[in-house]
């Protein structure tokens, strides 16, 4: 089990963001590079910390820590999704937008909404932190979290927050967070 201890002061949130119609473009090196560049640009004008993150092919999970008194995560996600869509529009296959998407001036890269959950306490943080890092194993993409290249898991393994064998598919661990 991981042992990540940090103050939960401020606004800490868990997110799930999904691609439009589950298009499988997020797990590519280029998509992640572009996403990271845009995320860092948004962080310069609207600061926040990424505590944990995993990119799968058609969705991502993240934990963000916003500054005290700031809960404008929706605005940040809107900026990231808009800029990513603009930057990657010629590289992504896209079906035509629906009438509703045209009316709302939306593209067909991301699902309109995202799922968010405010982290309540250390136990809640730990459950979501572990859920993020175990997600590639849960989806059958790898046998252990350290084998997935698009996650913060290796960073935490290097810093000895997780042992090298944590989350091995042969070891039963509880990573449920009540979403499903």
Steps between C-alpha positions, in 0.01 A plus 500: 500500500624846422578751773450844350447751778433864427283768645154508344461873561374685197279350238599150392295331229494171311395516133407265221507658153384293202548542126198555276343162416798337673737577213831325585749783438618590850752220547742627237828675575399795283164549669659486844778739399248753365275455805794556738609815313148643520458398864826676591392811309168510689684445831704817435192721494272292727727314745429151630695183572452161337531249783442191282397425143454212259421514128324204345395481136158660540502665843719640771486523877670769704521648845549876510575729792371853446612802703312575821168669428508403131259240364509601131594158369229517232656809345842331499363185336318715245823678406695174476235320294447797267872552429565126461212473253629797302857370494413140410197555272685404180651189658186347649228316316172664578143432403290804426360692795141461610254790491543538876878519469470763227260701715744486793804564273654166604727268309503122481823436690376491861180399672316814606518435872748338733467326833643672807517411865628720782746304711368492856788369708827304493324164459299635204816647348685169537215303340489731196880518478519120489204477259679728252821299508328161481268600214713361211505159675124521565443554127727206408758718324793382714565254782642757739479879526873548440462357149264780389697793354234772534460535875656669801551154656870472410570840657348380828672163475834679453427713810411178688137594552412171327707180515604362159255208518198707610193427292638188333196325346589187700459693828147584607459862610192713562489804274128565498381858533126462467471625139377178347 
